[in-house]
Amino acid sequence: MGIAELSDRAAMALMGERIQRERLNQNLTQEELAERAGIGVRTVRSLEAGQKPTVETLIRALRVLGRLATIDAFLPNPGLSPLQLAKLQGRERQRASGRRQAPNNKDRE
């Protein structure tokens, strides 16, 4: 079973296990990881237990473990589609236009 089939809670637990395994492979204690990442030991324990880490905590831990570049693997830069490039004629889009709603008849009265 792949991670995509897991519940959110199970996926977070798996992520925590993998971070713990990487920490142990590098022979770091939780205290050493916490100190190097600038986070608390309780935060490291929570991260390894899969208990809703913040993005900042995850980034700090991955940076210390030398695994921050793995973010590119799961969230690569999507770039612009060929259709968007043609529409923009080489200019990069800066804003989303949002969803347009049909005009309400009450506004016209």
Secondary structure by P-SEA (a helix, b strand, c coil): cccccccaaaaaaaaaaaaaaaaaaacccaaaaaaaacccaaaaaaaaacccccaaaaaaaaaaaccccccccccccccccaaaaaaaccccccccccccccccccccc
